Amino acid sequence: MTAAAPSPKRRLWGPNEYVPYTPTAWHRDHRVAIGGILGFSAISLTLAILGPSAVTLVLGPRDGSLLPPWYGPALPQRPNEWVVCIAAWVAILLGGASLLIALRALDAGWRPRPRRLCTMGTVLALLHAVVPPLTSADVLMYAAYGRLQLIGRNPYEITPAEVFRSQYDPVMEWTERPWEDTPSVYGPIVSWLQLAANHLGGENMHDIVFWLQLFHVLAFLGACAATIWIARGDRDRLNRAILMTVANPLMIWGIVISAHNEALSVIFAVGGMMLMRRSALGAGLGIGLAGCAKLSIGLWGLAMLWAYRKQPKKAALLCLGAAIPMSLAYGLWQPQALVSVLRNGSYVSGGSWAQPVSRFFDHVMLLDTTTAKLLTGIISYSLLVVLVIVLWRLLPWSAVPGIAPDTSPRDDVMTVAVRAALVLSVAWLVSAMYTLSWYDLIAFVPLGVLASSRLDVIMIVRNTFLSVAYVPGRVVDLSDQLDTVVTQVRETVSPVVQLGVVVAIFAWAVERRRSRRRGDPAAEGAGSNVMTSDGAPSDGADGADRGATDEDPSPDRGDRSGATGTVDRTTLAT
């Protein structure tokens, strides 16, 4: 019995030669996509550089500090609230549309140099990390929680408001509503970094925010780099991973320019995912550390466990690895954190589908608020279960690059784990009562590693309108007219779109079922591909691995190694 041939060594960037591409339509034109991403960046950076406004945070006096965030000198009056809000909406819509166009261009045959695309995304992310945060005041609360620790208080037991309402504090006075009366809901790792930022920034909110921005952008870039490493060796998949992560304008908006801490958990989770084929214990340690930052990343832990379900020893090692940091962080160092973190599940966010549903129970059915939330929660968890089942059946099986030769994706632990992570993440994000745009990083990462599907469009549309709904995502004084518009966008437009996302998933399922009844081979054969010794899919499997979007293949969405393609897939796998 001969041993299986070793997998070919994969270079990070793969072939880097120029491949000519002539777009056939503007919505598949890479120049439009790149121009749109740069246009998005120009608008968002301009908003930040203008300084405090309805969308740009007030960080307090710089006190001569030369550290970022950098912005221009104080204007005679703040920028007009209508101008900055409309500009922010335009930036988000432009970013979402540009990402869609870029992905369509990839499917049509555009093959940019991965290194250049990654460099562009990295530079844009870093530029957005050295200007004042936009739309969300969460980073001010991060600073306040760190300040509480610095003065010897526990952020899981006491709120910033309890301190600054009784005594002056140079940091906490700059926090904003509505979370001033809420204890921290973050894991111990996040809390330690908040404390570190306060040690480094002193009593200056401006400087503390810089250190928090630095921690967050480095974690974001690290998570993106790990995702790109997983996708290495396949130039097309590599470019997808770059566009879905580091060059993704929606994630730059939600994670970097808004200074959110989502990447602090994702970086450890992706690190654990990288080890799925090599070390179950190492994968467990990665997901355990991720859970010490944010518990919601535990969805990825379930996905990893599912991937090892046929290998009990490795499943046990995964659990052991996860238990080590989790038991130390939540059991020994910060036992109060676990209870506080779990509190987040009872909230209802304004832009979600749950907002109008909860209001219907409250105002139309005349139920009390507690009962209305309970019924909404039952619907939410029921929908979660149904969506997991539906998405698991819908999502095409496409192998994660680096799969062993002659192996089915269904038998590769990393492919199963990444696919399950995507299914669980999307189902949770779409069904959750409390959902925000920056949470979507846990879905965009596995989306980038797997082949394109209709889920790309669904998640981009969801995130775009959820981002628009939180402009501004702050409790600030607005004119009555603008406040009415903002409220309608958040409480009417976004919830309708989020309901539309749920409908779109079920419509996809119905369409797939009808295709199978008609005997459509694209619907029947998805996921049957195995990998040959050269790393390319076997005959008849290219649709499942390269596109598998349940659409009829067109000349520029078919096999790229044929007449319309320009690069041999066996070359991409080397």
Secondary structure, 3 states (H helix, E strand, C coil): CCCCCCCCCCCCCCCCCCCCCCCCCHHHCHHHHHHHHHHHHHHHHHHHHCCCCCCECCCCCCCCCCCCCCCCCCCCCCCCHHHHHHHHHHHHHHHHHHHHHHHHHHHHCCCCCHHHHHHHHHHHHHHHCCCCCECECHHHHHHHHHHHHHCCCCCCCCCHHHHHCCCCCCCHHHCCCCCCCCCCCCCHHHHHHHHHHHHHHCCCHHHHHHHHHHHHHHHHHHHHHHHHHHCCCCHHHHHHHHHHCCCCHHHHHHHHHCCCCCHHHHHHHHHHHHCCCCCHHHHHHHHHHHHCCCHHHHHHHHHHHHHCCCCHHHHHHHHHHHHHHHHHHHHHHCHHHHHHHHHHHHCCCCCCCHHHHHHHHHHHCCCCHHHHHHHHHHHHHHHHHHHHHHHHHHCCCCCCCCCCCCCCHHHCHHHHHHHHHHHHHHHHHHHCCCCCHHHHHHHHHHHHHCCCCCHHHHHHHHHHHHHHHCCCECCCCCCHHHHHHHHHHHHHHHHHHHHHHHHHHHHHHHHHHHHHHCCCHHHHHCCCCCECCCCCECCCCHHHHHHCCCCCCCCCCCCCCCCCCCCCHHHHCC
